[in-house]
Amino acid sequence: MKVVVIGCTHAGTAAITQMAKLYHDAEITVYERNDNISFLSCGIALHVGGVVQDAGQLFYANPQTLADLGVVTRMRHEVLSVDTVYKTVTVRDLATGETREDTYDKLVITTGSWPIIPQMAGMDLENVLLCKNYAHAQTIIQKAAHAKRIAVVGAGYIGVELVEAFEQLGKQVTLIDSTPRVLFKYLDEAYTALVEEALRARGVELALGQGVTAFEGEAGKVTKVVTTAGEHEADLVILCIGFRPNTDLLKGQVLMLPNGAIVVDEYMRTSCPDVYAAGDSCAIRYNPTGKPAYIPLATNAVRMGTLVARNLIEPTTKYLGTQGTSGLKLFDLNIASTGMTEQAALDAGLNVKSITIEDNFRPEFMPTYDKALLKVVYEADGGRILGAQVLSKADLTQSINTLSVCIQNRMTMEELGFVDFFFQPHYNKPWNLLNQAGLQAYQA
């Protein structure tokens, strides 16, 4: 069996390592256009802020690791085209310019994603940067060392984490987003208000509800971000406005969502026989709605990549879907969310209710007892849990992992009220916050 993998992303690395272990007789070839693999882009802000001194620690694998498994590893090779009828790929060696054709029995698409790049005036100015890979991280650090005013465009996780890193480096920072709140996709208003308060308290300028229309500069370097509401001075701009799937190679050959995300079944199979896909190149089943959605997370990617390997010969292990579970540490706040926010559920036309618990996370007889804010969103009819958010100076983020399992298993608020949780005064109260949420919803 000859397997060709396009893209040594998180999903690709997971698929390759598992295939090499499961199918000793398989001939596995991976084509990767970069000269490195497995970079954890979620660590860029940590590196920029100096928490991670050595960016090399943000790699968890390397080409030699794969070669040692018997994988033919073609770095700096770009796949130019794919023919799913004749099962061929055309590849260019970026070092020599040589082009060749390869064949496959099974094709694995793990081409990942790329930052959305807006088409507007000034995009070609120096110091307007993207934030995705190792090269971007190095450029950001180099440029930030000499910058005084930094504008971050995009108030999602990456943008907010970069803002924190730049602020701690003593920079004047402006956070710009077209949505009216930071972390709009992940948190409801009561939570984003606390995040915004924390940012403003540290001198960060928030320019929310403003769409960027252009960048202006002098002598070829950016000096200003122009928005629908005004102008913001900046000598460095970082774009963090989201990602799009890298799937142009397969357009017209496999089923895709309108944004180009490849649709796969529960065994990671595309609509084309013997073609599999995983990671940021794919749509994924979003359990709160049961519909395909584009949720580019490394956690989803490694699970999907592993399942490609498991299901390559025959379908054996189903994908369980995702809740889009994620977490963030911002200054002294620990934040996590899973599933739908109440706003997202209402926007989707769902009939939902929510419960918010605000309580000290452990007994008041303990020396300290930080406040915790927990919100659970659930169906008005039947009480099925759809989403949850937590915020506290205490690290209660693992409670969101628990609620992710609840959503995945279609549990109700009534059931949550009586789930068995331990009590230990160092960590919680006799009635766990999750129990409290379930009980209050049931009694409402």
PABATI-495660 format. One record per residue (C-alpha): residue in three letters; x, y, z. Coordinates in Angstrom, 2 decimals, decimal comma. Layout:
! residues N
R	ALA	X	Y	Z
...
END
This chain:
! residues 444
R	MET	0,00	0,00	0,00
R	LYS	1,38	3,37	-1,05
R	VAL	0,24	6,34	1,03
R	VAL	0,89	9,98	0,15
R	VAL	0,38	12,63	2,82
R	ILE	0,18	16,28	1,79
R	GLY	1,14	18,58	4,65
R	CYS	3,06	17,74	7,80
R	THR	0,75	19,78	10,04
R	HIS	-0,43	18,68	13,49
R	ALA	-2,98	16,41	11,81
R	GLY	-0,40	15,19	9,30
R	THR	2,19	14,39	11,96
R	ALA	-0,40	12,46	14,01
R	ALA	-1,59	10,52	10,96
R	ILE	1,94	9,69	9,77
R	THR	3,25	8,47	13,12
R	GLN	0,21	6,26	13,69
R	MET	0,24	4,85	10,14
R	ALA	3,93	3,99	10,47
R	LYS	3,19	2,05	13,65
R	LEU	0,07	0,31	12,33
R	TYR	1,09	-0,57	8,77
R	HIS	4,69	-1,76	8,70
R	ASP	4,52	-2,77	5,04
R	ALA	3,08	0,54	3,84
R	GLU	5,18	2,94	1,79
R	ILE	4,42	6,34	3,32
R	THR	5,59	9,57	1,70
R	VAL	4,91	13,03	3,10
R	TYR	5,28	16,25	1,11
R	GLU	5,79	19,44	3,13
R	ARG	6,61	22,82	1,63
R	ASN	8,24	24,19	4,80
R	ASP	11,56	23,14	6,33
R	ASN	10,09	22,35	9,76
R	ILE	7,09	20,53	11,21
R	SER	4,90	20,41	14,31
R	PHE	5,27	24,05	15,40
R	LEU	2,78	24,91	18,15
R	SER	1,54	28,31	17,01
R	CYS	-0,43	28,66	20,25
R	GLY	2,96	29,25	21,88
R	ILE	3,87	32,29	19,76
R	ALA	2,56	34,75	22,35
R	LEU	4,46	32,89	25,09
R	HIS	7,63	33,18	23,03
R	VAL	7,03	36,86	22,23
R	GLY	6,42	37,59	25,92
R	GLY	9,56	35,74	26,99
R	VAL	7,78	32,96	28,89
R	VAL	9,24	30,46	26,42
R	GLN	12,81	31,61	25,76
R	ASP	13,69	29,02	23,15
R	ALA	11,24	28,74	20,24
R	GLY	12,73	25,33	19,50
R	GLN	10,78	24,03	22,49
R	LEU	7,56	24,74	20,58
R	PHE	8,33	21,89	18,17
R	TYR	7,31	18,41	19,33
R	ALA	8,62	16,48	16,30
R	ASN	11,09	16,91	13,46
R	PRO	11,66	15,43	10,00
R	GLN	14,24	13,00	11,35
R	THR	11,67	11,63	13,82
R	LEU	9,48	10,62	10,87
R	ALA	12,40	9,33	8,81
R	ASP	13,36	7,08	11,73
R	LEU	9,89	5,52	11,44
R	GLY	10,58	4,63	7,82
R	VAL	8,58	7,52	6,36
R	VAL	9,89	9,10	3,15
R	THR	9,98	12,73	4,26
R	ARG	10,12	15,31	1,47
R	MET	10,66	18,71	3,07
R	ARG	10,59	21,87	0,94
R	HIS	8,39	20,10	-1,59
R	GLU	5,19	21,76	-2,79
R	VAL	2,33	19,74	-4,27
R	LEU	1,15	21,58	-7,36
R	SER	-1,83	19,44	-8,32
R	VAL	-3,78	16,32	-7,43
R	ASP	-5,64	14,01	-9,81
R	THR	-8,01	11,85	-7,78
R	VAL	-9,14	9,91	-10,88
R	TYR	-5,68	8,66	-11,85
R	LYS	-4,39	8,84	-8,25
R	THR	-1,41	11,05	-8,97
R	VAL	0,17	14,13	-7,41
R	THR	2,51	16,58	-9,13
R	VAL	5,24	17,92	-6,87
R	ARG	7,94	20,60	-7,14
R	ASP	11,21	20,46	-5,20
R	LEU	11,52	24,04	-3,95
R	ALA	15,29	23,71	-3,56
R	THR	16,00	22,62	-7,15
R	GLY	12,85	23,64	-9,02
R	GLU	12,52	20,08	-10,34
R	THR	8,97	18,81	-10,92
R	ARG	7,95	15,16	-10,65
R	GLU	4,83	13,00	-10,49
R	ASP	4,02	10,51	-7,75
R	THR	1,23	7,95	-7,40
R	TYR	-0,77	6,75	-4,43
R	ASP	-3,20	4,10	-3,26
R	LYS	-4,38	6,24	-0,35
R	LEU	-4,16	10,03	-0,17
R	VAL	-4,23	11,98	3,10
R	ILE	-4,93	15,72	2,95
R	THR	-3,58	17,51	6,02
R	THR	-2,72	20,83	4,41
R	GLY	-3,85	22,90	7,39
R	SER	-4,93	26,51	7,26
R	TRP	-3,51	29,93	6,50
R	PRO	-4,30	33,36	7,99
R	ILE	-7,03	35,33	6,28
R	ILE	-5,32	38,20	4,47
R	PRO	-7,59	41,19	3,80
R	GLN	-7,37	42,87	0,43
R	MET	-6,97	46,57	1,21
R	ALA	-4,66	49,51	0,69
R	GLY	-1,38	49,34	2,58
R	MET	-1,15	45,58	2,99
R	ASP	2,27	45,67	1,33
R	LEU	3,71	48,14	3,84
R	GLU	6,63	46,98	5,96
R	ASN	5,73	45,87	9,49
R	VAL	2,24	44,60	8,62
R	LEU	2,67	40,99	9,74
R	LEU	0,83	37,68	9,94
R	CYS	0,90	35,33	12,94
R	LYS	0,84	31,60	12,22
R	ASN	4,17	29,78	11,90
R	TYR	7,74	29,71	13,20
R	ALA	8,99	32,25	10,66
R	HIS	6,20	34,64	11,65
R	ALA	7,13	34,27	15,32
R	GLN	10,75	35,16	14,65
R	THR	9,79	38,20	12,57
R	ILE	7,31	39,43	15,20
R	ILE	9,95	39,24	17,94
R	GLN	12,53	41,00	15,81
R	LYS	10,17	43,81	14,79
R	ALA	8,57	44,21	18,24
R	ALA	11,96	44,92	19,81
R	HIS	12,05	48,26	17,96
R	ALA	8,33	49,09	17,98
R	LYS	6,67	51,52	20,37
R	ARG	3,04	51,41	19,22
R	ILE	1,65	48,03	18,23
R	ALA	-1,80	47,40	16,76
R	VAL	-3,24	43,90	16,90
R	VAL	-6,12	43,33	14,50
R	GLY	-8,39	40,51	15,68
R	ALA	-9,64	39,98	19,24
R	GLY	-9,73	36,19	19,27
R	TYR	-7,43	34,03	21,38
R	ILE	-4,26	34,70	19,39
R	GLY	-4,85	38,44	19,26
R	VAL	-5,66	38,77	22,96
R	GLU	-2,64	36,67	23,97
R	LEU	-0,34	38,79	21,81
R	VAL	-1,78	41,96	23,35
R	GLU	-0,90	40,63	26,80
R	ALA	2,64	39,76	25,68
R	PHE	3,23	43,18	24,10
R	GLU	1,80	45,03	27,11
R	GLN	4,14	43,14	29,42
R	LEU	7,03	44,21	27,19
R	GLY	6,07	47,83	27,86
R	LYS	4,55	48,57	24,45
R	GLN	1,60	50,86	23,73
R	VAL	-0,99	48,44	22,39
R	THR	-4,25	48,88	20,49
R	LEU	-6,60	45,92	19,96
R	ILE	-8,90	46,33	16,97
R	ASP	-11,84	44,14	16,00
R	SER	-14,99	44,55	13,92
R	THR	-17,08	42,75	16,55
R	PRO	-18,37	44,71	19,56
R	ARG	-16,61	42,52	22,15
R	VAL	-13,32	40,69	22,61
R	LEU	-13,41	36,88	22,40
R	PHE	-16,86	37,26	20,87
R	LYS	-17,05	33,65	19,63
R	TYR	-16,09	32,10	22,95
R	LEU	-17,68	34,11	25,76
R	ASP	-20,91	35,91	26,53
R	GLU	-21,03	39,58	27,49
R	ALA	-20,63	39,22	31,27
R	TYR	-17,34	37,45	30,67
R	THR	-15,99	39,62	27,88
R	ALA	-16,71	42,70	30,03
R	LEU	-14,32	41,35	32,67
R	VAL	-11,67	40,60	30,04
R	GLU	-12,02	44,08	28,56
R	GLU	-11,79	45,61	32,03
R	ALA	-8,54	43,71	32,65
R	LEU	-7,09	44,91	29,34
R	ARG	-8,06	48,56	29,88
R	ALA	-6,67	48,47	33,44
R	ARG	-3,27	47,74	31,92
R	GLY	-3,44	50,57	29,43
R	VAL	-4,53	48,63	26,36
R	GLU	-6,64	50,70	23,97
R	LEU	-9,69	48,79	22,74
R	ALA	-11,04	49,75	19,32
R	LEU	-14,02	47,40	19,09
R	GLY	-16,84	47,48	16,58
R	GLN	-14,41	48,96	14,06
R	GLY	-13,57	47,38	10,74
R	VAL	-10,11	48,04	9,31
R	THR	-10,30	49,76	5,92
R	ALA	-6,65	50,54	5,14
R	PHE	-3,10	50,88	6,39
R	GLU	-1,12	54,06	5,84
R	GLY	2,60	54,60	6,04
R	GLU	5,67	56,69	5,39
R	ALA	8,81	55,64	3,53
R	GLY	7,25	52,23	2,94
R	LYS	6,63	51,49	6,64
R	VAL	3,25	51,36	8,33
R	THR	2,39	54,28	10,61
R	LYS	-1,38	54,14	10,90
R	VAL	-4,37	51,78	10,89
R	VAL	-7,49	53,31	9,37
R	THR	-10,83	51,95	10,56
R	THR	-14,51	52,69	10,05
R	ALA	-14,41	54,78	13,24
R	GLY	-11,09	56,59	13,02
R	GLU	-7,33	56,17	12,88
R	HIS	-4,81	54,49	15,19
R	GLU	-1,09	55,16	15,14
R	ALA	1,09	52,07	14,92
R	ASP	4,61	51,23	13,82
R	LEU	3,86	47,50	13,93
R	VAL	0,61	45,74	12,97
R	ILE	-0,15	42,06	13,62
R	LEU	-3,09	40,52	11,73
R	CYS	-4,98	37,83	13,65
R	ILE	-8,37	37,89	11,96
R	GLY	-8,87	34,17	11,49
R	PHE	-7,89	31,30	9,23
R	ARG	-9,06	29,71	6,01
R	PRO	-8,50	26,08	4,99
R	ASN	-5,67	25,31	2,54
R	THR	-7,70	23,20	0,15
R	ASP	-7,33	24,71	-3,32
R	LEU	-5,64	21,49	-4,53
R	LEU	-8,89	19,55	-4,10
R	LYS	-11,41	22,11	-5,36
R	GLY	-13,97	20,45	-7,59
R	GLN	-12,79	16,96	-6,60
R	VAL	-14,23	16,56	-3,09
R	LEU	-17,23	17,97	-1,24
R	MET	-16,46	21,22	0,60
R	LEU	-18,21	23,88	2,65
R	PRO	-18,50	27,34	1,04
R	ASN	-15,33	28,45	2,86
R	GLY	-13,34	25,59	1,31
R	ALA	-13,29	23,28	4,33
R	ILE	-13,36	19,64	3,20
R	VAL	-16,37	17,66	4,37
R	VAL	-15,46	14,28	5,87
R	ASP	-17,56	11,50	7,34
R	GLU	-17,13	10,07	10,84
R	TYR	-14,23	7,92	9,57
R	MET	-12,35	10,89	8,07
R	ARG	-13,22	9,86	4,49
R	THR	-13,87	12,57	1,91
R	SER	-16,49	12,22	-0,83
R	CYS	-13,75	10,81	-3,09
R	PRO	-12,72	7,14	-2,66
R	ASP	-9,31	6,58	-1,00
R	VAL	-8,93	10,26	-0,12
R	TYR	-8,89	11,15	3,57
R	ALA	-8,59	14,52	5,27
R	ALA	-7,99	15,83	8,77
R	GLY	-7,22	18,96	10,75
R	ASP	-7,61	22,60	9,76
R	SER	-8,33	21,66	6,14
R	CYS	-11,62	20,06	7,24
R	ALA	-15,08	20,77	8,46
R	ILE	-15,95	18,87	11,59
R	ARG	-19,17	17,78	13,31
R	TYR	-20,06	20,34	15,95
R	ASN	-21,92	18,40	18,63
R	PRO	-24,08	21,21	20,07
R	THR	-25,82	21,54	16,68
R	GLY	-24,92	18,23	15,03
R	LYS	-23,90	20,12	11,87
R	PRO	-20,52	20,52	10,12
R	ALA	-18,53	23,55	11,25
R	TYR	-15,06	24,95	10,73
R	ILE	-13,20	24,85	14,06
R	PRO	-9,43	24,96	13,49
R	LEU	-7,92	23,75	16,76
R	ALA	-4,78	21,66	17,29
R	THR	-6,72	19,34	19,60
R	ASN	-9,21	18,54	16,85
R	ALA	-6,37	18,11	14,36
R	VAL	-4,39	15,48	16,27
R	ARG	-7,52	13,45	17,02
R	MET	-8,60	13,52	13,38
R	GLY	-5,11	12,64	12,16
R	THR	-4,98	9,65	14,48
R	LEU	-8,38	8,50	13,21
R	VAL	-7,21	8,70	9,59
R	ALA	-4,57	6,11	10,45
R	ARG	-7,04	3,90	12,30
R	ASN	-9,56	3,95	9,45
R	LEU	-7,20	3,84	6,47
R	ILE	-7,83	0,18	5,56
R	GLU	-11,37	-0,18	6,83
R	PRO	-13,69	1,96	8,95
R	THR	-13,20	0,94	12,57
R	THR	-13,21	3,98	14,86
R	LYS	-15,76	6,78	14,60
R	TYR	-14,99	10,41	15,28
R	LEU	-16,98	11,69	18,25
R	GLY	-17,29	15,27	17,04
R	THR	-16,17	18,40	18,85
R	GLN	-17,44	21,05	21,20
R	GLY	-14,69	23,53	20,28
R	THR	-13,38	23,38	23,84
R	SER	-10,65	25,94	24,54
R	GLY	-8,95	27,87	27,32
R	LEU	-6,98	31,04	27,93
R	LYS	-4,87	32,55	30,68
R	LEU	-4,92	36,34	30,52
R	PHE	-2,98	38,20	33,21
R	ASP	-4,40	36,68	36,44
R	LEU	-7,62	35,37	34,86
R	ASN	-8,19	31,71	33,99
R	ILE	-10,83	31,37	31,27
R	ALA	-12,27	28,41	29,38
R	SER	-15,31	27,64	27,27
R	THR	-16,97	24,77	25,45
R	GLY	-19,87	24,51	23,04
R	MET	-22,20	27,39	22,27
R	THR	-22,42	30,74	23,97
R	GLU	-25,94	31,89	24,74
R	GLN	-25,62	34,56	22,06
R	ALA	-24,52	32,02	19,45
R	ALA	-27,42	29,74	20,36
R	LEU	-29,93	32,59	20,05
R	ASP	-28,39	33,69	16,75
R	ALA	-28,85	30,11	15,51
R	GLY	-32,55	30,30	16,37
R	LEU	-32,38	27,85	19,26
R	ASN	-34,72	28,02	22,25
R	VAL	-32,27	28,10	25,15
R	LYS	-31,92	29,06	28,78
R	SER	-28,84	29,68	30,88
R	ILE	-27,73	29,51	34,49
R	THR	-24,92	31,62	35,92
R	ILE	-23,28	30,67	39,21
R	GLU	-21,20	33,31	40,97
R	ASP	-19,66	31,90	44,12
R	ASN	-16,37	31,47	45,93
R	PHE	-14,74	28,39	44,50
R	ARG	-13,94	26,90	47,93
R	PRO	-15,12	27,32	51,56
R	GLU	-14,78	30,71	53,23
R	PHE	-12,93	29,15	56,18
R	MET	-9,93	28,63	53,87
R	PRO	-7,21	31,35	53,88
R	THR	-8,18	32,47	50,36
R	TYR	-11,25	31,81	48,25
R	ASP	-11,36	33,50	44,87
R	LYS	-14,67	34,14	43,16
R	ALA	-15,69	31,93	40,26
R	LEU	-18,10	32,73	37,46
R	LEU	-19,68	29,73	35,73
R	LYS	-22,34	29,85	33,02
R	VAL	-24,09	26,88	31,46
R	VAL	-26,30	27,18	28,36
R	TYR	-28,95	24,51	27,77
R	GLU	-32,04	23,71	25,72
R	ALA	-35,22	25,16	27,17
R	ASP	-37,07	21,95	26,29
R	GLY	-35,40	18,93	27,82
R	GLY	-32,43	20,67	29,40
R	ARG	-29,71	19,25	27,11
R	ILE	-26,43	21,06	27,80
R	LEU	-25,15	23,07	24,82
R	GLY	-22,30	25,18	26,18
R	ALA	-20,47	26,56	29,18
R	GLN	-17,96	29,21	30,25
R	VAL	-15,86	29,68	33,38
R	LEU	-13,71	32,56	34,61
R	SER	-11,79	32,91	37,86
R	LYS	-8,44	33,88	39,33
R	ALA	-8,40	30,30	40,59
R	ASP	-7,70	27,73	37,89
R	LEU	-11,06	26,04	37,40
R	THR	-10,60	25,48	33,68
R	GLN	-10,74	21,68	33,99
R	SER	-14,42	22,02	34,87
R	ILE	-14,94	22,99	31,23
R	ASN	-13,37	19,72	30,10
R	THR	-15,96	17,98	32,28
R	LEU	-18,77	19,96	30,67
R	SER	-17,34	19,16	27,24
R	VAL	-17,85	15,48	28,05
R	CYS	-21,39	16,30	29,19
R	ILE	-22,19	17,97	25,87
R	GLN	-20,62	15,14	23,89
R	ASN	-22,78	12,63	25,76
R	ARG	-25,92	14,77	25,43
R	MET	-26,39	15,09	29,18
R	THR	-29,09	17,27	30,71
R	MET	-28,94	19,86	33,46
R	GLU	-30,94	17,57	35,72
R	GLU	-28,29	14,88	35,35
R	LEU	-25,51	17,42	35,94
R	GLY	-27,09	18,34	39,27
R	PHE	-26,45	14,87	40,65
R	VAL	-23,16	13,85	39,05
R	ASP	-20,61	12,49	41,55
R	PHE	-17,79	14,99	42,21
R	PHE	-15,29	14,84	45,07
R	PHE	-15,21	17,45	47,86
R	GLN	-11,93	18,67	49,33
R	PRO	-11,76	22,14	50,94
R	HIS	-8,52	22,99	49,14
R	TYR	-10,30	22,70	45,80
R	ASN	-14,07	23,16	46,05
R	LYS	-17,23	23,17	48,12
R	PRO	-19,49	20,24	49,11
R	TRP	-21,80	21,21	46,26
R	ASN	-19,52	21,52	43,25
R	LEU	-20,14	24,53	40,99
R	LEU	-21,31	22,17	38,25
R	ASN	-23,77	20,50	40,62
R	GLN	-25,02	23,92	41,68
R	ALA	-25,67	24,90	38,06
R	GLY	-27,59	21,71	37,38
R	LEU	-29,68	22,00	40,54
R	GLN	-30,58	25,64	39,96
R	ALA	-31,65	24,94	36,39
R	TYR	-33,76	21,99	37,51
R	GLN	-35,42	24,06	40,24
R	ALA	-36,03	27,07	37,98
END
